[in-house]
Amino acid sequence: MNTKPIENQEVSLKELIEKVKDWYVFLLSKWKVIFLAGFIGAIFGITYSLIKKPIYTATLSFAVEDKSSGGGFGAALGLVSSLGLDISGGGGSVFSGSNLTELFKSRSMVEQTLLTSIPVSTRKNVSLAEMYIQNCGWRDDWKKKSTLSSIQFLPNSDREKFTRDHDSILGVIYRNLSDNSLKVEQKDKKIPIITIEMSSNDELFAKYFTEALAKRVSDFYINTKSKNARANMEILQRQTDSIRSELNGAITGVAVANDNTFNLNPALNVRRTPSAKRQVDVQANTAILTELVKQSELAKVTLRKETPLIQIIDRPILPLQKERFGKLKGIVIGGFFGVFFILIFLAIKRLLASL
Protein backbone atom coordinates (compact mmCIF):
# COMPACT_ATOMS: atom_id res chain seq x y z
CA MET A 1 0.00 0.00 0.00
CA ASN A 2 2.79 2.41 0.84
CA THR A 3 5.20 1.42 -1.96
CA LYS A 4 2.95 2.25 -4.88
CA PRO A 5 2.81 6.03 -4.40
CA ILE A 6 6.57 6.02 -3.90
CA GLU A 7 7.06 4.23 -7.24
CA ASN A 8 4.76 6.72 -9.00
CA GLN A 9 6.63 9.58 -7.42
CA GLU A 10 9.97 8.15 -8.55
CA VAL A 11 8.65 7.67 -12.08
CA SER A 12 7.29 11.21 -12.30
CA LEU A 13 10.57 12.62 -10.99
CA LYS A 14 12.51 10.64 -13.58
CA GLU A 15 10.20 11.92 -16.29
CA LEU A 16 10.71 15.48 -15.10
CA ILE A 17 14.49 15.07 -15.17
CA GLU A 18 14.32 13.58 -18.65
CA LYS A 19 12.18 16.46 -19.89
CA VAL A 20 14.59 19.01 -18.44
CA LYS A 21 17.50 17.23 -20.12
CA ASP A 22 15.57 17.10 -23.37
CA TRP A 23 14.84 20.84 -23.28
CA TYR A 24 18.41 21.57 -22.31
CA VAL A 25 19.75 19.63 -25.27
CA PHE A 26 17.23 21.29 -27.58
CA LEU A 27 18.12 24.79 -26.48
CA LEU A 28 21.82 23.99 -26.55
CA SER A 29 21.43 22.93 -30.17
CA LYS A 30 19.95 26.38 -30.89
CA TRP A 31 22.76 28.30 -29.20
CA LYS A 32 23.66 30.16 -32.38
CA VAL A 33 20.11 31.47 -32.77
CA ILE A 34 19.94 32.42 -29.07
CA PHE A 35 23.31 34.15 -29.23
CA LEU A 36 22.30 36.05 -32.36
CA ALA A 37 19.04 37.18 -30.72
CA GLY A 38 20.92 38.36 -27.64
CA PHE A 39 23.44 40.19 -29.82
CA ILE A 40 20.69 41.94 -31.81
CA GLY A 41 18.92 42.85 -28.56
CA ALA A 42 22.17 44.32 -27.19
CA ILE A 43 22.54 46.41 -30.37
CA PHE A 44 19.00 47.74 -29.93
CA GLY A 45 19.76 48.47 -26.29
CA ILE A 46 22.92 50.46 -26.94
CA THR A 47 21.20 52.29 -29.81
CA TYR A 48 18.38 53.27 -27.46
CA SER A 49 20.89 54.51 -24.87
CA LEU A 50 22.49 56.76 -27.52
CA ILE A 51 19.16 58.13 -28.77
CA LYS A 52 17.50 58.55 -25.36
CA LYS A 53 17.86 62.11 -24.10
CA PRO A 54 19.15 62.55 -20.55
CA ILE A 55 16.66 63.49 -17.83
CA TYR A 56 17.46 66.63 -15.82
CA THR A 57 16.05 67.07 -12.33
CA ALA A 58 15.65 70.54 -10.76
CA THR A 59 15.23 70.59 -6.97
CA LEU A 60 14.00 73.50 -4.87
CA SER A 61 13.33 73.44 -1.14
CA PHE A 62 11.86 76.11 1.11
CA ALA A 63 10.63 76.55 4.66
CA VAL A 64 7.29 78.06 5.67
CA GLU A 65 6.89 80.02 8.89
CA ASP A 66 3.31 81.01 9.72
CA LYS A 67 3.57 83.94 12.15
CA SER A 68 -0.15 83.88 12.91
CA SER A 69 0.06 80.52 14.63
CA GLY A 70 0.90 82.12 17.98
CA GLY A 71 4.28 82.29 19.63
CA GLY A 72 3.95 80.87 23.13
CA PHE A 73 1.03 78.57 22.39
CA GLY A 74 2.73 77.28 19.25
CA ALA A 75 5.88 76.54 21.24
CA ALA A 76 3.80 74.73 23.84
CA LEU A 77 2.15 72.62 21.14
CA GLY A 78 5.58 71.81 19.74
CA LEU A 79 6.74 70.66 23.18
CA VAL A 80 3.66 68.48 23.64
CA SER A 81 3.99 66.96 20.16
CA SER A 82 7.64 66.12 20.89
CA LEU A 83 6.33 63.93 23.72
CA GLY A 84 4.22 61.96 21.25
CA LEU A 85 0.89 63.67 21.98
CA ASP A 86 -1.36 65.50 19.51
CA ILE A 87 -3.74 68.10 20.94
CA SER A 88 -4.02 70.28 17.84
CA GLY A 89 -7.64 69.20 17.40
CA GLY A 90 -8.01 68.90 13.66
CA GLY A 91 -6.54 69.90 10.35
CA GLY A 92 -5.37 73.38 11.32
CA SER A 93 -4.63 75.82 8.56
CA VAL A 94 -6.02 75.03 5.12
CA PHE A 95 -2.53 75.58 3.67
CA SER A 96 -0.53 73.58 6.20
CA GLY A 97 1.48 70.42 5.61
CA SER A 98 0.08 68.10 2.96
CA ASN A 99 -2.55 70.67 1.93
CA LEU A 100 0.21 73.04 0.85
CA THR A 101 1.92 70.34 -1.19
CA GLU A 102 -1.37 69.64 -2.97
CA LEU A 103 -1.60 73.34 -3.80
CA PHE A 104 1.66 73.04 -5.75
CA LYS A 105 0.19 70.21 -7.83
CA SER A 106 -3.17 71.89 -8.46
CA ARG A 107 -4.14 72.53 -12.07
CA SER A 108 -4.68 76.24 -11.45
CA MET A 109 -1.16 76.80 -10.11
CA VAL A 110 0.49 74.65 -12.78
CA GLU A 111 -1.38 76.36 -15.64
CA GLN A 112 -0.58 79.83 -14.31
CA THR A 113 3.05 78.77 -14.12
CA LEU A 114 2.97 77.52 -17.71
CA LEU A 115 1.93 81.01 -18.85
CA THR A 116 4.90 82.64 -17.08
CA SER A 117 7.25 84.65 -19.29
CA ILE A 118 10.73 83.13 -19.68
CA PRO A 119 13.67 84.83 -21.45
CA VAL A 120 15.05 82.49 -24.12
CA SER A 121 17.28 85.23 -25.55
CA THR A 122 18.09 88.89 -24.97
CA ARG A 123 15.28 89.97 -27.32
CA LYS A 124 12.65 87.27 -26.99
CA ASN A 125 10.46 85.96 -24.19
CA VAL A 126 8.23 82.89 -24.44
CA SER A 127 5.90 81.13 -22.06
CA LEU A 128 6.79 77.87 -20.39
CA ALA A 129 3.87 76.25 -22.24
CA GLU A 130 5.45 77.19 -25.59
CA MET A 131 8.80 75.87 -24.40
CA TYR A 132 7.18 72.55 -23.45
CA ILE A 133 5.37 72.31 -26.81
CA GLN A 134 8.61 72.95 -28.70
CA ASN A 135 10.45 70.31 -26.65
CA CYS A 136 7.76 67.72 -27.44
CA GLY A 137 7.71 68.60 -31.15
CA TRP A 138 3.96 69.13 -31.23
CA ARG A 139 4.18 72.08 -33.63
CA ASP A 140 5.22 69.81 -36.50
CA ASP A 141 2.14 67.63 -35.99
CA TRP A 142 -0.15 70.65 -35.66
CA LYS A 143 0.84 72.01 -39.08
CA LYS A 144 -1.47 69.39 -40.61
CA LYS A 145 -4.44 70.60 -38.54
CA SER A 146 -5.82 74.04 -39.32
CA THR A 147 -7.51 74.37 -35.92
CA LEU A 148 -4.25 73.87 -34.03
CA SER A 149 -1.64 75.47 -36.29
CA SER A 150 -2.55 79.01 -35.20
CA ILE A 151 -2.73 78.33 -31.46
CA GLN A 152 -0.23 80.30 -29.39
CA PHE A 153 0.41 80.55 -25.65
CA LEU A 154 1.76 84.04 -25.22
CA PRO A 155 3.44 85.01 -21.92
CA ASN A 156 1.01 86.22 -19.24
CA SER A 157 -2.03 85.60 -21.47
CA ASP A 158 -5.55 86.14 -20.14
CA ARG A 159 -6.76 82.67 -19.16
CA GLU A 160 -10.41 83.70 -19.52
CA LYS A 161 -9.98 84.33 -23.27
CA PHE A 162 -8.69 80.84 -24.11
CA THR A 163 -10.65 78.60 -26.48
CA ARG A 164 -11.60 74.97 -25.95
CA ASP A 165 -8.48 73.89 -27.85
CA HIS A 166 -6.28 75.99 -25.55
CA ASP A 167 -7.89 74.37 -22.51
CA SER A 168 -7.45 70.90 -23.98
CA ILE A 169 -3.74 71.42 -24.69
CA LEU A 170 -3.09 72.87 -21.24
CA GLY A 171 -4.94 69.93 -19.73
CA VAL A 172 -2.69 67.44 -21.56
CA ILE A 173 0.45 69.31 -20.46
CA TYR A 174 -0.82 69.43 -16.87
CA ARG A 175 -1.51 65.69 -16.77
CA ASN A 176 1.90 64.88 -18.28
CA LEU A 177 3.69 67.04 -15.74
CA SER A 178 1.70 65.98 -12.68
CA ASP A 179 1.84 62.25 -13.51
CA ASN A 180 5.42 61.91 -14.75
CA SER A 181 7.55 64.95 -13.98
CA LEU A 182 6.43 67.00 -10.97
CA LYS A 183 7.01 65.77 -7.44
CA VAL A 184 6.20 67.84 -4.34
CA GLU A 185 6.57 66.44 -0.84
CA GLN A 186 7.19 67.29 2.79
CA LYS A 187 9.72 64.62 3.69
CA ASP A 188 9.41 65.11 7.46
CA LYS A 189 5.96 66.02 8.82
CA LYS A 190 7.52 67.65 11.89
CA ILE A 191 9.74 69.98 9.85
CA PRO A 192 7.97 72.60 7.67
CA ILE A 193 10.33 72.16 4.71
CA ILE A 194 8.80 71.37 1.32
CA THR A 195 10.81 70.02 -1.61
CA ILE A 196 9.89 70.45 -5.28
CA GLU A 197 11.44 68.18 -7.92
CA MET A 198 10.89 68.72 -11.63
CA SER A 199 12.21 66.27 -14.24
CA SER A 200 12.54 67.08 -17.92
CA ASN A 201 14.73 66.34 -20.91
CA ASP A 202 15.19 70.13 -21.23
CA GLU A 203 17.51 71.46 -18.53
CA LEU A 204 16.33 75.08 -18.77
CA PHE A 205 12.65 74.12 -18.71
CA ALA A 206 13.14 72.10 -15.52
CA LYS A 207 14.94 75.01 -13.81
CA TYR A 208 12.59 77.79 -14.96
CA PHE A 209 9.41 75.81 -14.23
CA THR A 210 10.51 74.92 -10.70
CA GLU A 211 11.38 78.52 -9.83
CA ALA A 212 8.24 79.94 -11.47
CA LEU A 213 5.97 77.42 -9.70
CA ALA A 214 7.55 78.22 -6.32
CA LYS A 215 7.06 81.97 -6.86
CA ARG A 216 3.48 81.58 -8.12
CA VAL A 217 2.39 79.44 -5.17
CA SER A 218 4.32 81.61 -2.71
CA ASP A 219 2.55 84.78 -3.90
CA PHE A 220 -0.85 83.08 -3.82
CA TYR A 221 -0.21 81.64 -0.37
CA ILE A 222 0.95 84.95 1.12
CA ASN A 223 -1.87 86.95 -0.47
CA THR A 224 -4.50 84.49 0.72
CA LYS A 225 -3.19 84.21 4.26
CA SER A 226 -2.96 87.99 4.69
CA LYS A 227 -5.99 88.96 2.59
CA ASN A 228 -8.26 90.05 5.46
CA ALA A 229 -5.52 91.92 7.31
CA ARG A 230 -4.46 93.72 4.12
CA ALA A 231 -8.06 94.70 3.27
CA ASN A 232 -8.55 96.06 6.80
CA MET A 233 -5.35 98.08 6.58
CA GLU A 234 -6.31 99.53 3.18
CA ILE A 235 -9.73 100.61 4.51
CA LEU A 236 -8.14 102.32 7.51
CA GLN A 237 -5.59 103.99 5.24
CA ARG A 238 -8.33 105.41 3.00
CA GLN A 239 -10.27 106.65 6.04
CA THR A 240 -7.13 108.24 7.48
CA ASP A 241 -6.39 110.05 4.22
CA SER A 242 -9.98 111.27 4.02
CA ILE A 243 -10.02 112.61 7.60
CA ARG A 244 -6.61 114.20 7.13
CA SER A 245 -7.94 116.00 4.05
CA GLU A 246 -10.99 117.18 6.05
CA LEU A 247 -8.74 118.36 8.88
CA ASN A 248 -6.53 120.31 6.50
CA GLY A 249 -9.64 121.95 5.03
CA ALA A 250 -10.94 122.81 8.52
CA ILE A 251 -7.61 124.37 9.51
CA THR A 252 -7.64 126.42 6.32
CA GLY A 253 -11.25 127.43 7.06
CA VAL A 254 -10.28 128.66 10.56
CA ALA A 255 -7.51 130.75 9.08
CA VAL A 256 -9.85 132.27 6.49
CA ALA A 257 -12.50 133.01 9.14
CA ASN A 258 -9.91 134.66 11.38
CA ASP A 259 -8.73 136.80 8.49
CA ASN A 260 -12.30 137.92 7.85
CA THR A 261 -12.82 138.90 11.50
CA PHE A 262 -9.48 140.65 11.99
CA ASN A 263 -9.94 143.93 13.97
CA LEU A 264 -13.66 143.16 14.15
CA ASN A 265 -15.76 145.22 16.56
CA PRO A 266 -16.11 143.09 19.76
CA ALA A 267 -19.80 143.86 19.78
CA LEU A 268 -20.33 141.96 16.50
CA ASN A 269 -19.84 138.38 17.86
CA VAL A 270 -22.12 136.82 15.26
CA ARG A 271 -19.41 137.42 12.68
CA ARG A 272 -17.16 135.08 14.65
CA THR A 273 -19.52 132.09 14.26
CA PRO A 274 -17.81 130.59 11.13
CA SER A 275 -14.47 130.60 12.94
CA ALA A 276 -15.98 128.89 16.00
CA LYS A 277 -17.60 126.21 13.81
CA ARG A 278 -14.34 125.58 12.05
CA GLN A 279 -12.58 125.22 15.38
CA VAL A 280 -15.06 122.50 16.35
CA ASP A 281 -14.37 120.71 13.04
CA VAL A 282 -10.64 120.94 13.67
CA GLN A 283 -10.97 119.46 17.16
CA ALA A 284 -13.31 116.66 16.03
CA ASN A 285 -11.22 115.72 13.03
CA THR A 286 -8.06 115.83 15.14
CA ALA A 287 -9.54 113.34 17.60
CA ILE A 288 -10.78 111.07 14.79
CA LEU A 289 -7.46 111.28 12.95
CA THR A 290 -5.52 110.41 16.10
CA GLU A 291 -7.61 107.28 16.61
CA LEU A 292 -7.41 106.27 12.93
CA VAL A 293 -3.64 106.68 12.87
CA LYS A 294 -3.38 104.45 15.92
CA GLN A 295 -5.69 101.85 14.39
CA SER A 296 -3.81 102.05 11.10
CA GLU A 297 -0.49 101.35 12.78
CA LEU A 298 -2.03 98.42 14.66
CA ALA A 299 -3.39 97.12 11.34
CA LYS A 300 0.12 97.27 9.85
CA VAL A 301 1.46 95.26 12.78
CA THR A 302 -1.35 92.74 12.32
CA LEU A 303 -0.59 92.48 8.60
CA ARG A 304 3.06 91.77 9.29
CA LYS A 305 2.01 89.14 11.81
CA GLU A 306 -0.50 87.51 9.44
CA THR A 307 1.95 87.48 6.51
CA PRO A 308 3.74 84.11 6.47
CA LEU A 309 7.46 83.96 5.79
CA ILE A 310 8.55 81.70 2.94
CA GLN A 311 12.30 81.23 2.92
CA ILE A 312 13.90 79.42 -0.02
CA ILE A 313 16.68 77.14 1.19
CA ASP A 314 18.01 75.58 -2.03
CA ARG A 315 17.48 76.72 -5.61
CA PRO A 316 18.16 74.72 -8.78
CA ILE A 317 21.65 75.64 -10.02
CA LEU A 318 22.99 74.84 -13.48
CA PRO A 319 24.18 72.30 -14.40
CA LEU A 320 21.32 70.24 -13.01
CA GLN A 321 21.50 66.66 -11.86
CA LYS A 322 21.52 64.50 -15.00
CA GLU A 323 20.41 60.90 -15.37
CA ARG A 324 21.33 59.03 -18.55
CA PHE A 325 20.33 55.61 -19.81
CA GLY A 326 23.83 54.08 -19.72
CA LYS A 327 25.35 52.09 -22.56
CA LEU A 328 26.15 49.10 -20.35
CA LYS A 329 22.61 49.15 -19.01
CA GLY A 330 21.27 49.23 -22.56
CA ILE A 331 23.46 46.26 -23.58
CA VAL A 332 22.41 44.17 -20.58
CA ILE A 333 18.69 44.94 -20.81
CA GLY A 334 18.59 44.66 -24.61
CA GLY A 335 20.47 41.37 -24.58
CA PHE A 336 18.25 39.97 -21.83
CA PHE A 337 15.04 40.77 -23.69
CA GLY A 338 16.49 39.41 -26.95
CA VAL A 339 17.30 36.08 -25.32
CA PHE A 340 14.02 36.02 -23.41
CA PHE A 341 11.84 36.49 -26.49
CA ILE A 342 13.77 34.02 -28.64
CA LEU A 343 13.45 31.36 -25.91
CA ILE A 344 9.69 31.89 -25.80
CA PHE A 345 9.52 31.71 -29.60
CA LEU A 346 11.54 28.49 -29.76
CA ALA A 347 9.49 26.90 -26.98
CA ILE A 348 6.16 27.74 -28.64
CA LYS A 349 7.43 26.53 -32.01
CA ARG A 350 8.52 23.17 -30.56
CA LEU A 351 5.29 22.66 -28.65
CA LEU A 352 3.20 23.35 -31.76
CA ALA A 353 5.34 20.95 -33.78
CA SER A 354 4.81 18.16 -31.22
CA LEU A 355 1.01 18.36 -31.42
QUICORNOR-V10788 format. One record per residue. N is the residue number from 1. SS is DSSP state (H for helix, E for strand, L for the rest). Layout:
BEGIN
[[N:SS] [N:SS]]
END
This chain:
BEGIN
[[1:L] [2:L] [3:H] [4:H] [5:H] [6:H] [7:H] [8:H] [9:H] [10:H] [11:H] [12:H] [13:H] [14:H] [15:H] [16:H] [17:H] [18:H] [19:H] [20:H] [21:H] [22:H] [23:H] [24:H] [25:H] [26:H] [27:H] [28:H] [29:H] [30:L] [31:H] [32:H] [33:H] [34:H] [35:H] [36:H] [37:H] [38:H] [39:H] [40:H] [41:H] [42:H] [43:H] [44:H] [45:H] [46:H] [47:H] [48:H] [49:H] [50:H] [51:H] [52:L] [53:L] [54:L] [55:E] [56:E] [57:E] [58:E] [59:E] [60:E] [61:E] [62:E] [63:E] [64:E] [65:E] [66:L] [67:H] [68:H] [69:H] [70:L] [71:H] [72:H] [73:H] [74:H] [75:H] [76:H] [77:H] [78:H] [79:H] [80:H] [81:H] [82:H] [83:L] [84:L] [85:L] [86:L] [87:L] [88:L] [89:L] [90:L] [91:L] [92:L] [93:L] [94:L] [95:L] [96:L] [97:L] [98:H] [99:H] [100:H] [101:H] [102:H] [103:H] [104:H] [105:L] [106:L] [107:H] [108:H] [109:H] [110:H] [111:H] [112:H] [113:H] [114:H] [115:L] [116:L] [117:E] [118:E] [119:E] [120:L] [121:L] [122:L] [123:L] [124:L] [125:E] [126:E] [127:E] [128:H] [129:H] [130:H] [131:H] [132:H] [133:H] [134:H] [135:H] [136:H] [137:L] [138:H] [139:H] [140:H] [141:H] [142:H] [143:L] [144:L] [145:L] [146:H] [147:H] [148:H] [149:H] [150:L] [151:L] [152:L] [153:L] [154:L] [155:L] [156:L] [157:L] [158:L] [159:H] [160:H] [161:H] [162:L] [163:L] [164:H] [165:H] [166:H] [167:H] [168:H] [169:H] [170:H] [171:H] [172:H] [173:H] [174:H] [175:H] [176:H] [177:H] [178:H] [179:H] [180:H] [181:H] [182:E] [183:E] [184:E] [185:E] [186:L] [187:L] [188:L] [189:L] [190:L] [191:L] [192:L] [193:E] [194:E] [195:E] [196:E] [197:E] [198:E] [199:E] [200:E] [201:L] [202:L] [203:H] [204:H] [205:H] [206:H] [207:H] [208:H] [209:H] [210:H] [211:H] [212:H] [213:H] [214:H] [215:H] [216:H] [217:H] [218:H] [219:H] [220:H] [221:H] [222:H] [223:H] [224:H] [225:H] [226:L] [227:H] [228:H] [229:H] [230:H] [231:H] [232:H] [233:H] [234:H] [235:H] [236:H] [237:H] [238:H] [239:H] [240:H] [241:H] [242:H] [243:H] [244:H] [245:H] [246:H] [247:H] [248:H] [249:H] [250:H] [251:H] [252:H] [253:H] [254:H] [255:H] [256:H] [257:H] [258:H] [259:H] [260:H] [261:L] [262:L] [263:L] [264:L] [265:L] [266:L] [267:L] [268:L] [269:H] [270:H] [271:H] [272:H] [273:H] [274:H] [275:H] [276:H] [277:H] [278:H] [279:H] [280:H] [281:H] [282:H] [283:H] [284:H] [285:H] [286:H] [287:H] [288:H] [289:H] [290:H] [291:H] [292:H] [293:H] [294:H] [295:H] [296:H] [297:H] [298:H] [299:H] [300:H] [301:H] [302:H] [303:H] [304:H] [305:H] [306:H] [307:L] [308:L] [309:E] [310:E] [311:E] [312:E] [313:E] [314:E] [315:L] [316:L] [317:L] [318:L] [319:L] [320:L] [321:E] [322:E] [323:E] [324:L] [325:L] [326:L] [327:H] [328:H] [329:H] [330:H] [331:H] [332:H] [333:H] [334:H] [335:H] [336:H] [337:H] [338:H] [339:H] [340:H] [341:H] [342:H] [343:H] [344:H] [345:H] [346:H] [347:H] [348:H] [349:H] [350:H] [351:H] [352:H] [353:H] [354:L] [355:L]]
END
